[in-house]
């Protein structure tokens, strides 16, 4: 809902950075969809914090391993 009054597009920063990196041919991975799809997503970040928990680091490591195969 980009542009709707009062709406916040939470994916916009990742999308804009992805577009910039793509234009510069810099590979990126957007983990937001991975985090959203995780069945235990509430454990990805530390409580009350935006930093990854040990579980969240495991999710990132698993996705990186999957993409590097």
C-alpha positions as CSV (number, residue, x, y, z in Angstrom):
1,X,0.0,0.0,0.0
2,X,2.7,2.5,-0.8
3,X,1.3,6.0,-0.9
4,X,-2.0,5.4,0.9
5,X,-2.5,8.1,3.6
6,X,-1.5,6.8,7.0
7,X,0.1,3.6,5.7
8,X,3.6,2.5,6.3
9,X,5.3,0.3,3.7
10,X,7.6,-1.7,5.9
11,X,9.1,-3.4,2.9
12,X,10.1,-0.2,1.2
13,X,13.6,0.1,2.7
14,X,14.6,-3.4,1.8
15,X,13.1,-3.0,-1.7
16,X,14.9,0.3,-2.3
17,X,18.2,-1.1,-1.1
18,X,17.6,-4.2,-3.3
19,X,16.9,-2.1,-6.3
20,X,20.1,0.0,-5.8
21,X,22.2,-3.1,-5.3
22,X,20.7,-4.8,-8.3
23,X,21.5,-1.7,-10.4
24,X,25.1,-1.9,-9.2
25,X,25.1,-5.7,-9.7
26,X,25.7,-6.3,-6.0
27,X,24.1,-9.6,-4.9
28,X,21.7,-9.3,-1.9
29,X,19.4,-11.5,0.2
30,X,16.2,-10.0,1.7
31,X,15.5,-12.1,4.8
32,X,12.2,-10.5,5.5
33,X,10.2,-13.1,3.5
34,X,12.2,-15.8,5.2
35,X,11.4,-14.4,8.6
36,X,7.7,-14.0,7.8
37,X,7.5,-17.6,6.6
38,X,9.1,-19.1,9.7
39,X,6.6,-21.0,11.8
40,X,8.3,-19.8,15.0
41,X,8.9,-16.3,13.8
42,X,8.3,-14.7,17.2
43,X,11.7,-16.2,18.3
44,X,13.7,-14.6,15.5
45,X,14.5,-11.4,17.3
46,X,15.4,-10.7,20.9
47,X,12.4,-9.7,23.0
48,X,11.8,-5.9,22.7
49,X,14.8,-5.6,20.4
50,X,15.4,-5.7,16.6
51,X,18.6,-7.7,17.0
52,X,18.6,-11.4,16.0
53,X,18.4,-14.0,18.7
54,X,20.4,-17.3,18.6
55,X,17.3,-18.8,16.9
56,X,17.2,-15.9,14.3
57,X,20.9,-16.4,13.5
58,X,20.2,-20.1,12.9
59,X,17.4,-19.1,10.5
60,X,19.8,-16.8,8.6
61,X,22.5,-19.5,8.5
62,X,20.0,-22.0,7.2
63,X,18.9,-19.7,4.4
64,X,22.5,-18.8,3.5
65,X,23.4,-22.5,3.4
66,X,20.4,-23.3,1.2
67,X,21.3,-20.5,-1.3
68,X,25.0,-21.5,-1.4
69,X,24.3,-25.1,-2.4
